Amino acid sequence: MKKSFKAIGIIATMGIMLVSAYLLGTTQAETITEVQTVTETREVIPDGYIPLHDDIVDMNTIVDFSATEYGLQLYFEDGSGYFWER
């Protein structure tokens, strides 16, 4: 009987503490609104493309590549290619 009164008392105390903490948190919280203005413009490069010397490369046109310790060689459908040094 004593244990059940003690358990009920502990549960009631924890419940009161939880409700009190919630009420204290909601009444004391202050809403801060901050407005930020974007002043920078960025170029969006579509998926499947990579930037290369102020140009973009369509990665779907690459037919082969070779990677070495010195860089990356890309081979395109038209026979041309690019070499990127490390």
WOURZI-V343916 format. One line per field, one symbol per residue. phi: phi as a letter, one per 20 degrees, with the letter a starting at -180 (. if undefined). A space follows every 10 residues. Layout:
phi=???
This chain:
phi=.fffffffff ffffffffff ffffffeefd eddcdddedd dceedffndc fbllccdfff efdbbbdcfe rcddddgene accdef
